[in-house]
Amino acid sequence: MRFMILIKASNESEAGVLPSEQLLTEMGQFNEELVKAGVMLAGEGLQPSSKGARVKFAGTKRTVVDGPFAETKELIAGYWLWQVKSMDEAIEWVKRIPNPTGETGEVEIRQVFEADDFGANFTPEARKREERLRSQVMTKS
Amino acid sequence: MHDVGLAEELAQDALVAALEQWPESGIPNKPGAWLMGTAKHRAIDLLRRRKRLELKYEEMGHELLGVEHEISGREFEAVIDDDVEDDLLRLIFTACHPVLSTEARVALTLRLLGGLTTDEIARAFLVSEPAIAQRIVRAKRALHEAHVPFEVPAGAELAGRLSSVLEVIYLIFNEGYAATAGDDWLRPALCEDALRLGRILAELTPREPEVHGLVALMEVQASRTRARVSREGDPVLLLDQDRGRWDQLLIRRGLAALERAEQLGGGLGPYALQAAIAACHARARTAAETDWNRIASLYDALAHLAPSPVVELNRAVAHGMAFGPGARLELVDPLTSEPALANYQYLPSVRGDLLVKLARFDEARVEFERAAALTRNARQRELLLERAAQCCLSSTRLT
């Protein structure tokens, strides 16, 4: 299963402070480890929200709001897409993300929908249930 | 030497103790927990604890010694990494040893490297759990009796052994991708396990073009997972698939892996060739944009390198697409007398397709029915019978 790992922004990341050489080195090693374990699918760091924008939707109306955005802790500074066996494994890896400066921060783990989560790939039981429901509807109408 | 010694000890302790016992007690029962990286992490934790303990001793009056023996966690991790990688590779080659039957290799690989339980393997292959458990026990015994050394083969032996490993990984992938039996059209977990094993192997053996070829092939095929089944659960053929549902991330990864295989030089092997064919489809934004000329020539190369009736059939299809239905029929028809294809459902379904295009509906119906009788997959059978029924309708409409 796939997980998206969302790195929350910090005051530094929002201020556009570039990561230290030490962090870059340790991140590089960590990424290498992820690749070797067949975990890493993709990952990028994001520029501060001052370089971003939001498009607000209200009915047919669209309003563009330029960054920066205030709620730093809710913003995202980077992401990974990982392929792992379980949430436990994802947590295990997240705990190992290097944090050389000892900063406080937060990393969010979210599971990605897979093809069969959408019902495109019914299990035989689900299919039978669906068919039974359909036939009930047919008898009623 | 202090650090290496400790790391080795730890590696044996927490990581691969079971593996190290291999020469005495045969293959360990413990599934490949390193796939989850947790074993390694546990070892590092243990190491840090020890280091803290050491520091405490040092504080008690051995400061000078302490400085000398200061070891960075990174150094330890590097040593542990090397150990794990060696063991992992040895384990892959042992589990896929040609002395074992294909079925045994697959079961052993899933158990030891994929970390699947015997019950999960049994369900994936629609076999009873005791049967799988027995298959694994027998496989371990066979390895023991054959005195298979726990090592990575070298020299002339490597090529043959590697192809056995690749075969097992691809079999697992295919078992997940197109279930040969039962009602499940897809078993995504098996695909994921195979892909992950392939990706790990590619990092362990970066100089092997066919490993990258296989990874490329699996990545590109897996990119179509979402498009292969309709909302109703029916299979959708490649050229009818909604390409917007293809996973562009996996396609990119597949193309990158193919590039790695190509850059290693020495001509493309059978997996890389198949990946190159899959890549032709992946690059085409619409089915009409497919570079059938290139696919046809890649199939020519594949037929030369790894000739099989199945490749011949696909080659015929590609030539038909590139050079017109006439060429296709000419290439397909001689295959009908090929004994190896007597039970191959795709031959009648390809002929059926072709006959529909030539408006020979009665003959097409017979072909689809034959294909339906040959397939072991319930969904495929339904689809084929539906096509047979459509032939009846079209046929009546004509007359």
HADDOCK unambig.tbl for C-alpha pairs under 7 A between the chains (distance, minus, plus):
assign (segid A and resid 36 and name CA) (segid B and resid 200 and name CA) 5.49 0.50 0.50
assign (segid A and resid 36 and name CA) (segid B and resid 203 and name CA) 5.66 0.50 0.50
assign (segid A and resid 37 and name CA) (segid B and resid 35 and name CA) 6.39 0.50 0.50
assign (segid A and resid 37 and name CA) (segid B and resid 200 and name CA) 5.70 0.50 0.50
assign (segid A and resid 38 and name CA) (segid B and resid 196 and name CA) 5.06 0.50 0.50
assign (segid A and resid 38 and name CA) (segid B and resid 199 and name CA) 5.22 0.50 0.50
assign (segid A and resid 38 and name CA) (segid B and resid 200 and name CA) 5.07 0.50 0.50
assign (segid A and resid 89 and name CA) (segid B and resid 36 and name CA) 6.05 0.50 0.50
assign (segid A and resid 92 and name CA) (segid B and resid 38 and name CA) 6.94 0.50 0.50
assign (segid A and resid 115 and name CA) (segid B and resid 225 and name CA) 6.98 0.50 0.50
assign (segid A and resid 115 and name CA) (segid B and resid 226 and name CA) 5.11 0.50 0.50
assign (segid A and resid 120 and name CA) (segid B and resid 229 and name CA) 6.51 0.50 0.50
assign (segid A and resid 120 and name CA) (segid B and resid 230 and name CA) 6.09 0.50 0.50
assign (segid A and resid 120 and name CA) (segid B and resid 231 and name CA) 4.28 0.50 0.50
assign (segid A and resid 120 and name CA) (segid B and resid 232 and name CA) 6.33 0.50 0.50
assign (segid A and resid 120 and name CA) (segid B and resid 233 and name CA) 5.55 0.50 0.50
assign (segid A and resid 121 and name CA) (segid B and resid 229 and name CA) 6.73 0.50 0.50
assign (segid A and resid 121 and name CA) (segid B and resid 233 and name CA) 5.17 0.50 0.50
assign (segid A and resid 122 and name CA) (segid B and resid 233 and name CA) 6.19 0.50 0.50
assign (segid A and resid 123 and name CA) (segid B and resid 184 and name CA) 6.94 0.50 0.50
assign (segid A and resid 124 and name CA) (segid B and resid 183 and name CA) 6.81 0.50 0.50
